Amino acid sequence: MEQPNLNYINDLSGGNEEFKAKIIGILKRELPVEIGTYMEQMTLEDHSQAAQAVHKLKHKVSILGLEKSYYLASDYEDNLNDNSVALKEDFEQILKAMEEFVEQL
């Protein structure tokens, strides 16, 4: 499984540490909220709303340099829209890795 990293954020910031810190701050604030929304929708078995939450989370997946995981998240979003939970465990492993990584920043 690929690991979250700051490569994209480093490239995006171009060495501007203040900008980098702002992006990391946004990640630290938004990621737990978005994961919570996803988990809540899954508990309610509202696959349509869960798919919307996955759509938002895909952006965080990309920002954290998880290129292959982005495609898995996209497929999972499609599955949820088709009322299927195939790839759920894989997606949730990605979320856990992202959450642990961001907590350490």
N, C-alpha and C positions, 0 to 999 in steps of 0.2 A: 504494500500500500504506500502511495506517495505521501510525503510529509509536508505539512504547511510550511511556508517560508515567507521571507520578506523581500524576495527578489523583485517582484513587480512594484511593490511600494518603494523600494530603493531606486529603481529605475524611474518611477514616476516623480519622485521627489528631487531627483537630480542633485543630491547632496544637500538639499535644503532641510536641515534637521527640524526646523520649526514646522514645516509642512508635513514631514514624516510623522512627527509627534501628533499632529492634528488627525491624520488618517488613522493612526493607531488608536487614538482616543475615541474616534467614531466607531471603530471596530469593537473596542472594549464595551462601549455603551450599547450599540445596536445588536451585536451578535447574540448575547443572551436573551434579549427581548424577542428577536426573530425566531430563535430556537424554541423559546417558550410558546410562542404563537403556534408554531408548527406542531409541537407536542400536544398542545391543547386541542388542536383541530383533529389530530390523529386519535386522541382519547374520545372525542365526540364522534369519531368515524365520519367526519365531514371531509371527504376526499377532495372535493372541489376547493374548499378553503385551504386545505393542506397543500394542494398544488400551488395555490397562490403564494403561500408561505415559502414553499420550495423555490418558486420563481425568484423571490426576493433573496433567498439564501444563496442562490447560484452566483449572484454578484460577489458575495463574500468569498465563496469558493474560488472564484477567479482571482480576486484581489490577493488571496493567500497562496497563489501560485499553484493551485491544484488543477492542472490542465485536464488530466484524464478524469478526475473526479467531477469536473464540470459537465462532461458528457454523460456520466452516470447520473448526475443530478437532473440533467435535462431529460433523460430517458425516464427517470423516476417520476418527474413532473407529468410527463405524457401518460405514464401508467396510472397515476392518481386521477388524472382527468378521464381515464377510461375505467375508473372505479376498481383499479387493481393495486395491490400493495407490493407487487413484485419489485425487488431491489430495496425494500424498506430497511433491512438489516445493514446492507452495504452503505446506504445513505446515512443512516444513523451512526455508523462507525466513522464516517467522514466528519459528521457534526461533532462527535466526541473529540476527535483529533484536533479539529479547529478550535473548539472551546478550550481544551487543555493548552494549546499553543498560545492563544490570545491571553489567557489568564497569566501566563509567564512573561508577557511583554511588559 
